[in-house]
């Protein structure tokens, strides 16, 4: 039995509308996650997050995000980009992608998929979805990478975090 990935990608502005479409299969207490923040010139801070369920039976939800803050408040970037790679590990893993027209899938192989989402004049670029691995899958991993630009002079080059063994 092959495993299946189902991607449901959405921007922060579409998050409210799409939130009802996601079916959570594990509580956050049983999640695998990674998060890191970096200070940027001008008092800004970029945070990159990766999350996926840690325990699953038939499906596993995942989420990635890149966020921009100034102090304790969100701050608007000229553009902010997130890149995510979601992978199923095990014999016979495969994936199926259903994508929004505004998301470009850059890489798709039998057992992993990569997407990039660039958002403008906002503080967040994020995505989430659901992995449906078969009984041969041993684990899931999620890698999240973020980059952004503020005005003409402040660039944050891509930095990544990984949830799970990639």
BELQUI-V791477 format. One record per pair of residues at least 12 apart in sequence whose ideal C-beta (glycine too) atoms are under 7 Angstrom apart, sorted by the first residue. I is the first residue (numbers start at 1). J is the second residue. Records with the same first field share a line. If there is no record, write none. Layout:
# BELQUI-V791477
I=J + J
This chain:
# BELQUI-V791477
1=134 + 135 + 136
2=92 + 94 + 134
3=88 + 90 + 93 + 94 + 132 + 133 + 134 + 136 + 137
4=94 + 95 + 96 + 132
5=86 + 88 + 95 + 96 + 97 + 113 + 131 + 132
6=96 + 98 + 129 + 130 + 132
7=97 + 98 + 99 + 113 + 129
8=21 + 22 + 128 + 129 + 130
9=99 + 100 + 103 + 115 + 117 + 127 + 129
10=100 + 127
11=117 + 119
12=119 + 122 + 124 + 126
22=61 + 128 + 130
23=130
24=61
25=53 + 56 + 59 + 60 + 61
26=53 + 54 + 55 + 56 + 60 + 61
30=53 + 54 + 55
31=51 + 52 + 53 + 54
32=52 + 54 + 163 + 164
33=50 + 51 + 163
34=50 + 161 + 162 + 163
35=47 + 49 + 161
36=48 + 161
38=159
40=154 + 156
41=154
42=150 + 154
43=70 + 71
44=68 + 69 + 70 + 75 + 150
45=69
46=66 + 68 + 146 + 148 + 156
47=67 + 69
48=66 + 144 + 145 + 146 + 159 + 160 + 161
49=64 + 65 + 144 + 161
50=64 + 142 + 143 + 144 + 161 + 162 + 163
51=63 + 142 + 163
52=140 + 142 + 163 + 164
58=132
59=130 + 131 + 132
60=130 + 131 + 133 + 140
61=128 + 130
62=86 + 128 + 129 + 131 + 142
63=128
64=82 + 84 + 126 + 127 + 142 + 144
65=82 + 124 + 125 + 126
66=80 + 81 + 82 + 125 + 146 + 148
67=123 + 124
68=80 + 123 + 148
74=123
75=123
76=121 + 122 + 123
77=123 + 148 + 149 + 150
78=120 + 149 + 150 + 151
79=118 + 119 + 120 + 148 + 149
80=119 + 122 + 124 + 125 + 148
81=116 + 117 + 118 + 125 + 146 + 147 + 148
82=117 + 125 + 126 + 127 + 144 + 146
83=114 + 116 + 145
84=114 + 115 + 127 + 142 + 143 + 144
85=112 + 114 + 143
86=112 + 113 + 131 + 142
87=111 + 112 + 141 + 166
88=111 + 131 + 133 + 137 + 140
89=137 + 138 + 139 + 141
90=133 + 136 + 137 + 138
91=136
92=134 + 136
93=110 + 111 + 133 + 137
94=110 + 111
95=111 + 112 + 113
97=113
103=115 + 117
104=116
115=127
139=164 + 165
140=164
141=162 + 163 + 164 + 165 + 166
142=163 + 164
143=160 + 162 + 166
144=160 + 161
145=158 + 159 + 160
146=158 + 159
